[in-house]
Amino acid sequence: MKLFLGAYDHTLDERGRVTLPKKIRQELETNEIVLTKGFDTCIIGFDKTEWEKEATKQLESSVTVKEGRDLRRYVFSAAEKADIDKLGRVLVPTHLKEYAGIEAEVKVIGAGDHFELWDEKKWIAYEKNTVNASL
């Protein structure tokens, strides 16, 4: 079973690319990933197999139910396939960078079956207000 673990500090380069940590890349089956909007103002990244599992789950919700339609639209309309280059960099789509508020400093975190890209300041605030508050 693949598990994305850890938290890593990175930066966007001048072209809007971020280098994925080696430990994250080692869990990927191929150099093709899918990026989409997360639920906490972050970007979620999946390898191809995990994305297909997640997509299947989303498609199980009935299109006749408003909540199902809304969730499908949220997840699929923002999704983009992306390739990881030889140096481990991935181009982050502009609409996703804007959604997550990522301008320069990026926190890459493992989240089990996927990884997430956060604006570093937003991650610090999230950790302070959510994660530590619930422990």
Helices and strands as residue ranges (DSSP letters): E 7-11, E 17-19, H 22-25, E 32-37, E 43-47, H 48-60, H 66-77, E 80-83, E 89-91, H 94-100, E 105-110, E 115-119, H 120-126, I 127-131, G 132-134
